[in-house]
């Protein structure tokens, strides 16, 4: 769609006081031209006093996280450690037989799953299907192992993780 803009030109000495020439502008060009003629187009950010600019700049928000929490993120907290213990239970010999190229992936997936499950335990919002899927996906990184064994092991570990979450919930309710 083209917009037609009419421009009035005064041509001196031609006898015509106003001449009208027609130019075609795209919608974008018309918008740009209108913006250039508006008072909003004047850029004044360079004209501000530097002291005013510093005062206008928002100050960074200080994290209101206790020091103990930040230390827990640097080192694994007790919930993550306990979840990892449940997950690795009975798999020590299997891990030792893993090829060297599979060990980092297995460890990484296990840590990611443990962290996610630990966050569910902390918030006391355990999603059984999600826990089962995380554990199963982690165990599936083990090459050349019977899939039925992995399914069974995933169900056992999920049950143990749910028991831990329930025990933790009861302990916290007794404390309060």
C-alpha positions as CSV (number, residue, x, y, z in Angstrom):
1,X,0.0,0.0,0.0
2,X,1.5,3.4,-1.0
3,X,0.6,6.6,0.6
4,X,0.6,9.7,-1.5
5,X,1.9,12.9,0.1
6,X,1.3,16.3,-1.5
7,X,4.1,18.8,-1.1
8,X,3.5,22.5,-1.8
9,X,6.4,24.2,-3.4
10,X,6.8,27.9,-4.1
11,X,8.7,28.4,-7.3
12,X,9.9,32.0,-7.5
13,X,9.4,33.8,-10.8
14,X,7.3,31.1,-12.4
15,X,4.1,33.0,-11.9
16,X,2.7,30.1,-9.9
17,X,2.7,31.0,-6.2
18,X,2.1,27.4,-5.2
19,X,3.0,24.4,-7.2
20,X,1.9,21.0,-6.1
21,X,4.2,18.0,-6.8
22,X,3.1,14.5,-5.9
23,X,5.5,12.0,-4.5
24,X,4.9,8.5,-3.5
25,X,6.1,7.4,-0.1
26,X,5.9,4.0,1.5
27,X,4.2,3.8,4.9
28,X,7.6,3.5,6.6
29,X,9.0,6.6,4.9
30,X,5.9,8.6,5.7
31,X,6.2,7.5,9.4
32,X,9.8,8.5,9.5
33,X,9.2,11.9,7.9
34,X,6.3,12.5,10.4
35,X,8.6,11.5,13.3
36,X,11.4,13.8,12.1
37,X,9.0,16.7,12.2
38,X,7.6,15.9,15.6
39,X,9.0,17.4,18.8
40,X,9.6,13.9,20.1
41,X,12.4,13.4,17.6
42,X,14.7,15.7,19.3
43,X,17.2,13.6,21.2
44,X,18.2,15.2,24.4
45,X,19.9,12.5,26.2
46,X,23.3,13.9,25.2
47,X,22.4,17.3,26.6
48,X,21.7,16.1,30.1
49,X,24.0,16.9,32.9
50,X,26.2,13.8,33.8
51,X,25.2,14.2,37.5
52,X,21.6,14.1,36.6
53,X,22.1,11.0,34.5
54,X,23.9,9.2,37.4
55,X,21.0,10.1,39.7
56,X,18.4,8.8,37.2
57,X,20.2,5.5,36.8
58,X,18.7,2.7,38.9
59,X,20.9,1.3,41.5
60,X,21.6,-2.4,41.4
61,X,19.4,-4.3,43.7
62,X,21.3,-6.1,46.5
63,X,20.5,-9.7,46.7
64,X,18.6,-10.4,49.9
65,X,19.8,-14.0,50.1
66,X,21.4,-15.1,53.4
67,X,25.0,-15.9,53.3
68,X,24.2,-19.5,54.3
69,X,22.1,-19.9,51.2
70,X,24.8,-18.7,48.9
71,X,27.3,-21.0,50.6
72,X,24.9,-23.8,50.0
73,X,24.8,-23.1,46.3
74,X,28.6,-23.2,46.1
75,X,28.8,-26.4,48.0
76,X,26.1,-29.0,47.7
77,X,23.5,-28.7,50.4
78,X,22.3,-31.6,52.5
79,X,19.2,-32.2,50.4
80,X,21.2,-32.5,47.2
81,X,23.7,-34.8,48.8
82,X,21.0,-37.0,50.2
83,X,19.2,-37.2,46.9
84,X,22.5,-38.1,45.1
85,X,23.1,-40.8,47.7
86,X,19.7,-42.3,47.0
87,X,20.3,-42.1,43.3
88,X,23.8,-43.7,43.3
89,X,22.9,-46.4,45.7
90,X,23.7,-49.8,44.2
91,X,25.3,-48.3,41.0
92,X,28.9,-48.0,42.1
93,X,30.0,-51.2,40.3
94,X,28.0,-50.2,37.2
95,X,29.7,-46.7,37.2
96,X,33.1,-48.3,37.4
97,X,32.5,-50.4,34.3
98,X,31.3,-47.4,32.2
99,X,33.5,-46.3,29.3
100,X,35.5,-43.2,30.0
101,X,33.6,-41.2,27.4
102,X,30.2,-42.1,29.0
103,X,31.2,-41.2,32.6
104,X,31.0,-37.3,32.3
105,X,27.6,-37.5,30.6
106,X,26.3,-39.9,33.3
107,X,27.7,-37.7,36.1
108,X,26.3,-34.5,34.5
109,X,22.8,-35.9,33.9
110,X,22.8,-37.3,37.4
111,X,23.8,-34.0,39.0
112,X,21.2,-32.1,37.0
113,X,18.5,-34.6,38.0
114,X,19.6,-34.5,41.7
115,X,19.4,-30.7,41.7
116,X,16.0,-30.6,40.2
117,X,14.6,-33.4,42.5
118,X,16.2,-31.6,45.5
119,X,14.4,-28.4,44.6
120,X,11.1,-30.4,44.5
121,X,11.9,-31.9,47.9
122,X,12.7,-28.4,49.4
123,X,9.5,-26.9,48.1
124,X,7.6,-30.0,49.1
125,X,6.0,-30.3,45.7
126,X,7.0,-33.7,44.5
127,X,5.8,-34.6,41.0
128,X,6.1,-38.4,40.9
129,X,6.0,-38.6,37.1
130,X,8.6,-35.9,36.7
131,X,10.9,-37.6,39.3
132,X,10.5,-41.0,37.6
133,X,11.3,-39.4,34.2
134,X,14.4,-37.6,35.5
135,X,15.7,-40.8,37.1
136,X,14.9,-42.9,34.0
137,X,16.5,-40.5,31.6
138,X,19.6,-40.4,33.8
139,X,19.8,-44.2,33.9
140,X,19.3,-44.4,30.2
141,X,22.6,-42.7,29.6
142,X,24.2,-46.0,30.7
143,X,25.1,-47.9,27.5
144,X,24.4,-51.5,26.8
145,X,22.2,-52.2,29.9
146,X,18.9,-54.0,29.9
147,X,16.1,-51.5,29.6
148,X,13.8,-53.5,31.9
149,X,16.5,-53.4,34.6
150,X,16.7,-49.6,34.2
151,X,12.9,-49.2,34.4
152,X,12.8,-51.3,37.6
153,X,15.8,-49.4,39.1
154,X,14.1,-46.1,38.2
155,X,10.9,-47.1,40.0
156,X,12.8,-48.2,43.1
157,X,14.8,-45.0,43.2
158,X,11.7,-42.9,42.7
159,X,10.0,-44.7,45.6
160,X,13.0,-44.1,47.8
161,X,13.1,-40.4,46.8
162,X,9.4,-40.0,47.6
163,X,10.0,-41.7,51.0
164,X,12.8,-39.2,51.7
165,X,10.7,-36.3,50.7
166,X,7.8,-37.5,53.0
167,X,10.2,-38.0,55.9
168,X,11.7,-34.5,55.4
169,X,8.2,-33.0,55.3
170,X,7.3,-34.7,58.6
171,X,10.6,-33.6,60.2
172,X,9.9,-30.0,59.2
173,X,6.3,-30.1,60.4
174,X,7.5,-31.4,63.8
175,X,10.0,-28.6,64.1
176,X,7.4,-25.9,63.5
